[in-house]
Amino acid sequence: MITERDVEHIGMLADIAILREELEGFTASFNRILEYFDILDQVTGAGEGEERSFNVFREDEVEPSLSRDDVLSNTLETEDGFFRAPRVM
Amino acid sequence: MSGKTLSFHPDDRYNAFLRTIPEVSYGGGRLSGIPVAVKDNISTRGIETTCGSRILSGYVPPYDATVVTLLRKEGAAIVGKTNMDEFGMGSTTENSAFGPTRNPRDPSRVPGGSSGGSAAAVAAGLVPLALGTDTGGSIRCPAAFCGIVGLKPTYGRVSRYGLVAYANSLEQIGPMAANVSDVNLLMSVIAGYDPRDSTSLDAPYSHVPNMDIRGTRIGVPEEFFGEGVDPRVASVVWDALTLLERKGAEIITCRMPSMSHALAAYYVTCMSEASSNLARYDGVRYGPPSDVRKPWHEAFQERRREGFGLEVRRRIMIGTFALSSGYYGKYYAKAQAARRNVREDFRRLFSEVDVIAGPTMPTVAFRFGEKSDPLSMYLSDILTVPANLAGVPAISVPCGKVEGLPVGLQVMGRWMEDERVVDVAYAYEQGVQP
């Protein structure tokens, strides 16, 4: 059973704010969905095998890529050719 | 480029498009001058691409997705970007931040989703061809609900470079059109190897549909006609299978026990992948900006609360939970085991039959608001998710109506046998024509 406190904690882990009035609705839907997922408890056997996966290596060849102007074209907040982000500390 | 221009001013009464290009230049090639609609989670250079989300409003990609490059190379006129459930998360197109699309066959009903805009644009006759994407049925569901044809290719056959990621291990771009021949044509343009997609297969598609299906063994799993499937839909689909039998196919009933866990496996997997993929939306590089004066987490959390719709937030959070320490074994690891069981079921069945068929959707198109409870919407995907979990090709072709609303026949094939599912759909389509 997931509580409203759990949902707040998950929101924090996922970096998604939850409004006070949304908490009840999210908690109810999480519980319904997770209860449905409990059906997976019956599944036996190991996870996905490697049968169709194999590593493909290649030389690291430098090719043309997007220009700095192109990459910065979708933000208003730039500084000296870099993205400007909120402070971390 | 031959430098010609197409004027495109559609009567978009069903809200199929998020934006259209009034004057489109195009060149020569196999699709020269043909209007093609592109789902809004596929990057188009110079054309806003939002994935139906506020968090990407104003985002103009600086590059084309590989499929878009391939379309342009064949002269296609890319006339607009189609509406969708936000980031592909939905089966109705009601989850678009820019309002729902309505079903041209009955505007009081949803077109299906998440590629509902592409399906509606084709069904309304606004374009002959459209691209959709299919993570758990998002091409086939709207194709079935709108009465058109849609193909989810074998995983890896069409490049995902430039497709805005939601659940990478499941999703594929695919063709949608009014008939099988047009789907076949569009598939031949977009398939092929792309070094920019690490999951890309070197398997170009060049095929002429063949309606001779004599000797084709069609497996029909009981589970596709089980609980939750409208008996009227089941009856229409059985009629279609009987027609294929008359055309020389052999109908073989079979079982697919892994179906009982497939839906939960699918949702745990896609939500987990979404929680990782959608972490990139922080308001720093694209979309409406975060407040750079606030501390990082506060700015980030606020931006994501405002920018994402309810369903997207729900899926990111449940995915985060499913991957968190202490729960990974209960959810994600079990989902991968169930996914392997689905693959094993397909492998076993495909040693006995050539294709597997059943309904695409358990019901006809829903009314607006009918699936407002998220779990009840998820349950409607039960018949489409197995093909995504296994990576096999699957097509939906219109096969009749229930109370005037279209029903889709779904045909799934062996890994890399996209041509064969196209042939069976073609045999049905040609077989019903007078």
Chai-1 contact restraints between the chains, C-beta under 6 A:
chainA,res_idxA,chainB,res_idxB,connection_type,confidence,min_distance_angstrom,max_distance_angstrom,comment,restraint_id
A,I10,B,M317,contact,1.0,0.0,6.0,A-B,restraint_1
A,I10,B,T320,contact,1.0,0.0,6.0,A-B,restraint_2
A,I10,B,F321,contact,1.0,0.0,6.0,A-B,restraint_3
A,L13,B,T320,contact,1.0,0.0,6.0,A-B,restraint_4
A,A14,B,I316,contact,1.0,0.0,6.0,A-B,restraint_5
A,A14,B,M317,contact,1.0,0.0,6.0,A-B,restraint_6
A,A14,B,T320,contact,1.0,0.0,6.0,A-B,restraint_7
A,D15,B,F300,contact,1.0,0.0,6.0,A-B,restraint_8
A,D15,B,Q301,contact,1.0,0.0,6.0,A-B,restraint_9
A,I16,B,R304,contact,1.0,0.0,6.0,A-B,restraint_10
A,I16,B,R305,contact,1.0,0.0,6.0,A-B,restraint_11
A,I16,B,R313,contact,1.0,0.0,6.0,A-B,restraint_12
A,A17,B,Q301,contact,1.0,0.0,6.0,A-B,restraint_13
A,A17,B,E302,contact,1.0,0.0,6.0,A-B,restraint_14
A,A17,B,R305,contact,1.0,0.0,6.0,A-B,restraint_15
A,S29,B,P374,contact,1.0,0.0,6.0,A-B,restraint_16
A,R32,B,L375,contact,1.0,0.0,6.0,A-B,restraint_17
A,I33,B,L375,contact,1.0,0.0,6.0,A-B,restraint_18
A,Y36,B,L375,contact,1.0,0.0,6.0,A-B,restraint_19
A,F37,B,A264,contact,1.0,0.0,6.0,A-B,restraint_20
A,I39,B,A264,contact,1.0,0.0,6.0,A-B,restraint_21
A,L40,B,A264,contact,1.0,0.0,6.0,A-B,restraint_22
A,L40,B,K334,contact,1.0,0.0,6.0,A-B,restraint_23
A,V43,B,H261,contact,1.0,0.0,6.0,A-B,restraint_24
A,V43,B,K334,contact,1.0,0.0,6.0,A-B,restraint_25
A,V43,B,A337,contact,1.0,0.0,6.0,A-B,restraint_26
A,V43,B,A338,contact,1.0,0.0,6.0,A-B,restraint_27
A,G45,B,A337,contact,1.0,0.0,6.0,A-B,restraint_28
A,G47,B,A333,contact,1.0,0.0,6.0,A-B,restraint_29
A,G47,B,Q336,contact,1.0,0.0,6.0,A-B,restraint_30
A,G47,B,A337,contact,1.0,0.0,6.0,A-B,restraint_31
A,E48,B,Q336,contact,1.0,0.0,6.0,A-B,restraint_32
A,E48,B,R340,contact,1.0,0.0,6.0,A-B,restraint_33
A,L66,B,P62,contact,1.0,0.0,6.0,A-B,restraint_34
A,D70,B,P62,contact,1.0,0.0,6.0,A-B,restraint_35
A,S73,B,P62,contact,1.0,0.0,6.0,A-B,restraint_36
A,N74,B,Y59,contact,1.0,0.0,6.0,A-B,restraint_37
A,N74,B,Y286,contact,1.0,0.0,6.0,A-B,restraint_38
A,T75,B,R285,contact,1.0,0.0,6.0,A-B,restraint_39
A,L76,B,P289,contact,1.0,0.0,6.0,A-B,restraint_40
A,E77,B,P289,contact,1.0,0.0,6.0,A-B,restraint_41
A,E77,B,V292,contact,1.0,0.0,6.0,A-B,restraint_42
A,F83,B,V284,contact,1.0,0.0,6.0,A-B,restraint_43
A,F83,B,R285,contact,1.0,0.0,6.0,A-B,restraint_44
A,R84,B,V292,contact,1.0,0.0,6.0,A-B,restraint_45
A,A85,B,V284,contact,1.0,0.0,6.0,A-B,restraint_46
A,P86,B,S290,contact,1.0,0.0,6.0,A-B,restraint_47
A,P86,B,V292,contact,1.0,0.0,6.0,A-B,restraint_48
A,P86,B,K294,contact,1.0,0.0,6.0,A-B,restraint_49
A,P86,B,W296,contact,1.0,0.0,6.0,A-B,restraint_50
A,P86,B,A299,contact,1.0,0.0,6.0,A-B,restraint_51
A,V88,B,W296,contact,1.0,0.0,6.0,A-B,restraint_52
